[in-house]
Amino acid sequence: MMDDLAGALRAPWMAAVCSCLVGILSCAAPAAETRPSEPVQPSEASPSAAPVAPAPQLEPKRAMMKAIRIHAVGDADVMQQEEIPRPEPKAGELLVRVIAAGVNPVDAKMRQATRKDLRALMESRLPFVLGLDVAGVVTQVGEGVSRFKQGDAVYAFLDQARGGGYAEYAIVKEGEAALKPASLSFKEAAAVPLAGLTAWQGLFETASLEKGQTVLIQGASGGVGVFAVQLAKARGARVLATASTRNQELLRELGADLAIDYTRTSFDRVVRNVDVVLDNVGGDTTKRSIDVVRRGGFLATLLEAPDAEALKKRGIQGARVQAHPDAATLEKMTALIEEKKVRPLVSETLPLSEVRTAHEMIATRHTRGKIVLVVAEEP
Ligand SMILES: NC(=O)c1ccc[n+]([C@@H]2O[C@H](COP(=O)([O-])OP(=O)(O)OC[C@H]3O[C@@H](n4cnc5c(N)ncnc54)[C@H](OP(=O)(O)O)[C@@H]3O)[C@@H](O)[C@H]2O)c1
């Protein structure tokens, strides 16, 4: 999902985020360690020698933490578990003790940065702590924070330009976080923010899906799709959903009115004139999705933007979703989760040290629901 990053580059919030990047990343760089020196004693040879020089001001030794950090873009080997200084929250920020961190396809894409422009962007941010989804406990609040206090259980979608989730402690901006749903464990909560907000923003903000409309969700068994099916149902839409054979039952359990096995049936043979398509797959699926949208309908894509000419020809609208942190929407997700209308699906949990395995799995593009890294025991 280099495309996610390309979107991030174009997004208006990017400039603001970039301006604060330097500070945050320099904060993540190993600080020179200051060792307390021995107190100066008057020499025995000259008991009443010259006045003793004042002891140098000692900087307190910074607390350290484990984090998965990259010093170069590349394959899974570039991910190293390191001891680095624990960041400190600035105004408007929280320091969160991370219990669990969600894994998203974009994490692997940021690490690989195969596209030239994105490689340059990532390289300008190195060293970089990966990870955009966290659930944990607030341990410190920066100046001006009003919605959270020490001890609160929270979850958050961290800005792509900053990352920092694969670590024992993460900086979370107040506007990225919401209180963790009480009904979810931290592992489950870490699966929600990025994928849940992407589904919400794609369906309701980009495509303006309304009650009573019909939506086709492509790639409905993955991280974003699992939320999209449930959110669309909760809004009162009719939901058609695609996935492979092994996920057909799952689609029905999530609430899909029609589950389509893309390995056996071409979706464009059974779907016609839907109001909205949310395409989590890309490529040929995006191209073919244009033909199943009714005139005046909407095609929202997560990968490449739909072809403008083809949209015009068909008389439909379309756009690429640009997911972004949004605490107010995350609070709405919390409410739906507490009302039991939406539930995350965690198919794998792995310790932080097994991040490579997690990235290998996410790169298959066939994971079910979410993979979550466990950073600490549930409190
Ligand atoms: N633009 C944005 O802001 C944004 C935000 C979030 C994610 N994304 C991107 O969106 C994509 C999806 O994200 P995700 O987290 O949902 O990925 P994911 O967890 O890897 O899920 C992908 C799902 O797609 C299904 N799939 C694969 N090929 C398919 C096909 N031809 N037809 C239908 N379903 C197919 C797979 O199901 P089967 O195993 O059953 O095939 C899998 O469950 C990624 O590329 C991600 O980087 C973009």
The ligand as an SDF file (V2000), in Angstrom:
LIG
                    3D

 48 52  0  0  0  0  0  0  0  0999 V2000
   -6.2630    4.1110    1.1650 N   0  0  0  0  0  0  0  0  0  0  0  0
   -6.2110    3.8900    2.4680 C   0  0  0  0  0  0  0  0  0  0  0  0
   -6.2640    4.8450    3.2590 O   0  0  0  0  0  0  0  0  0  0  0  0
   -6.0860    2.4940    2.9840 C   0  0  0  0  0  0  0  0  0  0  0  0
   -6.3700    2.2200    4.3190 C   0  0  0  0  0  0  0  0  0  0  0  0
   -6.3020    0.9050    4.7670 C   0  0  0  0  0  0  0  0  0  0  0  0
   -5.9060   -0.1080    3.9040 C   0  0  0  0  0  0  0  0  0  0  0  0
   -5.5920    0.2050    2.6240 N   0  0  0  0  0  0  0  0  0  0  0  0
   -5.1680   -0.8690    1.6800 C   0  0  0  0  0  0  0  0  0  0  0  0
   -6.3100   -1.6270    1.3800 O   0  0  0  0  0  0  0  0  0  0  0  0
   -5.9780   -2.9760    1.1440 C   0  0  0  0  0  0  0  0  0  0  0  0
   -6.8280   -3.8690    2.0180 C   0  0  0  0  0  0  0  0  0  0  0  0
   -6.4790   -3.6570    3.3800 O   0  0  0  0  0  0  0  0  0  0  0  0
   -6.8240   -4.7560    4.4580 P   0  0  0  0  0  0  0  0  0  0  0  0
   -6.2030   -4.3360    5.7310 O   0  0  0  0  0  0  0  0  0  0  0  0
   -8.2710   -5.0340    4.4390 O   0  0  0  0  0  0  0  0  0  0  0  0
   -6.0200   -6.0020    3.8310 O   0  0  0  0  0  0  0  0  0  0  0  0
   -5.9860   -7.5220    4.2860 P   0  0  0  0  0  0  0  0  0  0  0  0
   -6.2800   -7.6160    5.7290 O   0  0  0  0  0  0  0  0  0  0  0  0
   -4.7310   -8.0710    3.7480 O   0  0  0  0  0  0  0  0  0  0  0  0
   -7.2360   -8.2110    3.5430 O   0  0  0  0  0  0  0  0  0  0  0  0
   -7.2730   -8.4870    2.2400 C   0  0  0  0  0  0  0  0  0  0  0  0
   -8.5190   -9.3610    1.9940 C   0  0  0  0  0  0  0  0  0  0  0  0
   -8.7840   -9.3140    0.6250 O   0  0  0  0  0  0  0  0  0  0  0  0
   -9.2860  -10.5740    0.2140 C   0  0  0  0  0  0  0  0  0  0  0  0
   -8.9460  -10.7310   -1.1960 N   0  0  0  0  0  0  0  0  0  0  0  0
   -7.7380  -10.9120   -1.7620 C   0  0  0  0  0  0  0  0  0  0  0  0
   -7.8730  -10.9520   -3.1150 N   0  0  0  0  0  0  0  0  0  0  0  0
   -9.2030  -10.7840   -3.3760 C   0  0  0  0  0  0  0  0  0  0  0  0
   -9.9850  -10.7240   -4.5720 C   0  0  0  0  0  0  0  0  0  0  0  0
   -9.4250  -10.8480   -5.7760 N   0  0  0  0  0  0  0  0  0  0  0  0
  -11.3180  -10.5060   -4.4490 N   0  0  0  0  0  0  0  0  0  0  0  0
  -11.9010  -10.3750   -3.2510 C   0  0  0  0  0  0  0  0  0  0  0  0
  -11.2280  -10.4530   -2.0810 N   0  0  0  0  0  0  0  0  0  0  0  0
   -9.8900  -10.6310   -2.1530 C   0  0  0  0  0  0  0  0  0  0  0  0
   -8.6060  -11.5990    1.0900 C   0  0  0  0  0  0  0  0  0  0  0  0
   -9.5650  -12.6300    1.3200 O   0  0  0  0  0  0  0  0  0  0  0  0
   -9.2880  -14.1300    0.8030 P   0  0  0  0  0  0  0  0  0  0  0  0
   -8.1630  -14.6520    1.6700 O   0  0  0  0  0  0  0  0  0  0  0  0
  -10.5780  -14.7980    1.0550 O   0  0  0  0  0  0  0  0  0  0  0  0
   -8.8710  -14.0030   -0.6340 O   0  0  0  0  0  0  0  0  0  0  0  0
   -8.2970  -10.8070    2.3930 C   0  0  0  0  0  0  0  0  0  0  0  0
   -9.1510  -11.1850    3.4440 O   0  0  0  0  0  0  0  0  0  0  0  0
   -4.4730   -3.0770    1.4230 C   0  0  0  0  0  0  0  0  0  0  0  0
   -3.7790   -3.0100    0.2120 O   0  0  0  0  0  0  0  0  0  0  0  0
   -4.1830   -1.8650    2.2610 C   0  0  0  0  0  0  0  0  0  0  0  0
   -2.8400   -1.4420    2.1670 O   0  0  0  0  0  0  0  0  0  0  0  0
   -5.6750    1.4730    2.1340 C   0  0  0  0  0  0  0  0  0  0  0  0
  1  2  1  0
  2  3  2  0
  2  4  1  0
  4  5  1  0
  4 48  2  0
  5  6  2  0
  6  7  1  0
  7  8  2  0
  8  9  1  0
  8 48  1  0
  9 10  1  0
  9 46  1  0
 10 11  1  0
 11 12  1  0
 11 44  1  0
 12 13  1  0
 13 14  1  0
 14 15  2  0
 14 16  1  0
 14 17  1  0
 17 18  1  0
 18 19  2  0
 18 20  1  0
 18 21  1  0
 21 22  1  0
 22 23  1  0
 23 24  1  0
 23 42  1  0
 24 25  1  0
 25 26  1  0
 25 36  1  0
 26 27  1  0
 26 35  1  0
 27 28  2  0
 28 29  1  0
 29 30  1  0
 29 35  2  0
 30 31  1  0
 30 32  2  0
 32 33  1  0
 33 34  2  0
 34 35  1  0
 36 37  1  0
 36 42  1  0
 37 38  1  0
 38 39  2  0
 38 40  1  0
 38 41  1  0
 42 43  1  0
 44 45  1  0
 44 46  1  0
 46 47  1  0
M  CHG  2   8   1  16  -1
M  END
$$$$
